[in-house]
Amino acid sequence: MSLSKTEAKQLLERMIFDDQKAQQWVEDVWGITPILGDSAAKLYEAFEALIECCPEDKLDALLQTYLQEKMDS
């Protein structure tokens, strides 16, 4: 079953940020140290841009790979 871009993004966000909202994660990192917070914000911006430009089938394949790796470990 193929996932939509929105569904794939939500699942990837859960995998990366656990149950925390991505923006909250950036703010938490920023609270620890502004230098890492700046990097966290740039990382999240890059994540958003990659999600936008990546075709749904590629996102789905990437997600399936991560899920399979998680199940195998």
C-alpha positions in Angstrom: 0.0 0.0 0.0 1.4 3.3 -1.1 1.4 6.3 1.3 0.6 9.8 0.4 3.2 12.5 0.8 1.4 13.8 3.9 1.3 10.3 5.5 4.9 9.6 4.7 5.9 13.0 6.2 4.0 12.3 9.4 5.5 8.9 9.8 9.0 10.2 9.1 8.5 12.9 11.6 7.4 10.4 14.2 10.5 8.3 13.5 12.8 11.2 13.8 11.2 13.4 16.5 9.3 10.6 18.4 5.9 11.9 19.5 7.2 15.5 19.9 6.3 18.1 17.3 9.3 19.0 15.1 9.1 22.7 16.0 9.1 21.9 19.7 12.2 19.7 19.1 14.0 22.6 17.5 13.0 24.9 20.4 14.2 22.4 22.9 17.6 22.0 21.2 17.8 25.8 21.0 17.2 26.0 24.7 20.2 23.7 25.3 22.5 25.7 23.1 21.8 28.4 20.5 24.5 27.1 18.2 22.9 23.6 18.0 19.5 25.2 17.9 20.5 27.0 14.8 21.7 23.8 13.2 18.5 22.0 14.3 16.4 24.7 12.7 18.4 24.4 9.4 18.1 20.6 9.6 14.3 20.9 9.9 14.1 23.4 7.1 16.1 20.9 4.9 13.8 18.1 5.9 10.7 20.1 4.9 12.3 21.1 1.6 13.2 17.5 0.8 9.7 16.3 1.6 8.3 18.9 -0.7 10.5 18.1 -3.7 10.6 14.3 -3.3 8.1 12.3 -5.3 5.6 10.3 -3.3 6.9 7.0 -4.5 10.4 7.8 -3.4 9.2 8.9 0.0 7.2 5.7 0.3 10.2 3.6 -0.6 12.4 5.4 1.8 9.9 5.0 4.6 9.5 1.3 3.8 13.3 0.8 4.0 13.5 2.5 7.4 10.5 0.5 8.7 12.1 -2.8 7.4 15.4 -1.9 9.0 13.6 -1.2 12.3 11.8 -4.5 12.2 15.0 -6.4 11.4 16.9 -5.0 14.3 
